Amino acid sequence: MSFDSRKAIPTNHEKHPSRIGQMFNRIAPTYDFLNHFLSAGIDVKWRKAAVRGLGIERGNLVLDLACGTGDLGFAALEKEPYCQVIGIDLAFNMLQIARKKAARKGLDTGQYTFFSGDILRLPFHSSIFDRAMVAFGIRNVMDTGRAFKEIYRVLKPHGLLAVLEFTLPRKPLLRDLYLIYFRKLLPFIGGLVSGDPGAYQYLPSSVDSFTPPEVLSLEMQKTGFIIRTTKLYTGGISYLLLGEKKANNASA
Ligand SMILES: C[S@@+](CC[C@H](N)C(=O)[O-])C[C@H]1O[C@@H](n2cnc3c(N)ncnc32)[C@H](O)[C@@H]1O
């Protein structure tokens, strides 16, 4: 178990890339099933909305950060089959599932290519991607400011970044009901199905303790992004931040 559930707040130690990678390696076999089951399939709509927001165009090079089993990249390719997606993730087992899914969908390796790697040290040249996107991944990163700097570096001027992440509903009744589900039922079912209770205790704790969307948006702006869109989904369970890289400091 990588997450000490007695502590409510995941420490940076628990967000260390090797621990996070190991945790997702362990839960990879049941990740997709639990994702769709525990969100009643709404996660699919959130990813589609993020991809729509990015306005991916034919010929675009798109970076799917913390791509996991690849669903955000697949949504991008469904919307714009003539873009090229590069996925990067820490967890080898998640990437293996993504590769199998890509093969089943008949995609060739040039359409969606997967790399093992860390958001904090992207193995790419500067200013090469038209779009970048990260779904439910930024919360797991130890240093979000550094992550945004890296993403900013690899985006072309005017390139867009979509950040899709969980948050908690603000309306009191909805929040109370959701918290019962999120803090009690979800860890129970997730732990039972995945065989890794720690991972599904980490999920609500990491959302609870993560930077609120407004502050994350400020962090993006501090890096140089111009915020183009901020959207809450499904009563405030998740949100989308869309930022654009400025034109005048392309090599930042
Ligand atoms: C909740 S999953 C999201 C996967 C996928 N984006 C999706 O929408 O289903 C989080 C993923 O982030 C990856 N991850 C966490 N920290 C990372 C980092 N620093 N660099 C690269 N990947 C990371 C994990 O390995 C995991 O696959």
The ligand as an ORCA input file, in Angstrom:
! r2SCAN-3c Opt
* xyz 0 1
  C      -5.792      9.186    -12.448
  S      -4.678      8.661    -13.698
  C      -5.276      9.564    -15.117
  C      -4.980      8.832    -16.406
  C      -5.616      9.434    -17.654
  N      -5.125     10.772    -17.915
  C      -7.098      9.424    -17.580
  O      -7.726     10.444    -17.920
  O      -7.672      8.383    -17.230
  C      -3.239      9.558    -13.274
  C      -2.030      9.163    -14.092
  O      -1.015     10.131    -13.861
  C       0.232      9.485    -13.933
  N       1.217     10.374    -13.300
  C       1.196     10.841    -12.042
  N       2.236     11.658    -11.813
  C       2.930     11.729    -12.984
  C       4.106     12.413    -13.395
  N       4.791     13.184    -12.567
  N       4.518     12.258    -14.675
  C       3.849     11.455    -15.534
  N       2.718     10.775    -15.198
  C       2.264     10.908    -13.939
  C      -0.036      8.179    -13.209
  O       0.946      7.206    -13.478
  C      -1.420      7.822    -13.726
  O      -1.362      6.985    -14.852
*
